[in-house]
């Protein structure tokens, strides 16, 4: 009783999720570099 489970990923969804993730990471990095949260007035 052996069952083979195959996971099939559609390339369009993998590409879409990857692009969305990259855009979000770049946006967060740009926002952090523009106004860093560690800039505390002394």
Buried (B, 14 or more C-beta within 10 A) or exposed (E): EEEEEEEEEEEEEEEEEEEEEEEEEEEEEEEEEEEEEEEEEE
